[in-house]
Amino acid sequence: MINSDEIIKEVFSVSELTSQIKLTLEEQFDDVSVIGEISNFKAHISGHWYFTLKDANAQISCTMWKGLNNYVFFAPQDGLKVIVQGRITVYPPRGNYQIDVRSMKPAGVGELQAAFEKLKQKLFAEGLFDDEYKVPIPKFPKKIGIVTSIDGAAFQDMKNIASRRYPLVELVIASCKVQGDGAAQEIVNSIKLLNERKDIDVIIVGRGGGSLEDLWAFNEEIVARAIFESQIPIISAVGHEIDYTIADFVADLRAPTPSAAMELATPNKDDLFAFIDEFSYY
């Protein structure tokens, strides 16, 4: 009879066991979608993102590499519930597993609305919406800077209105993306580019209507701060009359639409001619 104590069990080294775990996890979970709340979010100087995804009972580390995170249309922040898609990877030197994230989206419109309110309260507390920082819009601008997409209907509408109302004005467009990945940074760059010039009297920042996701670039903190720091007065003109963005609260003046913004930025030549005619009788 063989004594059970004499049975020799296979003994793994730490490396061998970890290798088996790595093989199993990475084969079984090579394409997963996970919902959870972001915590400990860090955007590294390298451009990579590191964060934890958690729920009430567990948490998992996540990495999203530069190049992939450029396609995320919003700025992740702690407390935001998201859905990530990616694969499980194991890092043997530390015995850790994590999600190698390929894509990320908000868990729902409610999450974006919550992020909107959170940033709104933060910037309000810092005083970025205070009237004391609002700069008057010049009545007779010589040059108007426009931050929008040169191919969009909004730009065409503004051109037509400027031509009809005040053909003397020159429009200088700093074209940029107005939705999707990288749009917020492009808007910031365009605002800064126009500020480098010394001949721009007022800037219109805006786009036509769309969903909350479409307009989200104008709710990003970097855009809000670029508007606040602008040395040139800015009119925000995002979406339709019912749409409000963070940019609207920070700007020197809010217009309900891009077309309305151009009307606010320019005098009406017919009114000027009528004014001149009045004095021609004296």
Buried (B, 14 or more C-beta within 10 A) or exposed (E): EEEEEEEEEEEEEEEEEBBEBBEEBBEEBEEEEBEBBBBEBEBEEEEBBBBBBBEEEEEBBBBBBEEBBEEBBBBBBEEBBBBBBBBBBBEEEEEEBBBBBBBBBBBEEEBBEBBBEBBBEEBEEEEBBEEEEBBEBEEEBEBBBBBBBEEBBBBEBBBEBBEBBBEEBEBBBBBBBBBBBBBBBBBBBBBEBBBEEEEBBBBBBBBBBBEBBBBBBBBBBEBBBBBBEBEBBBBBBBBEEEBBBBBBBBBBBBBBBBBBBBBBBBBEEEEBEEEEEEEEEE
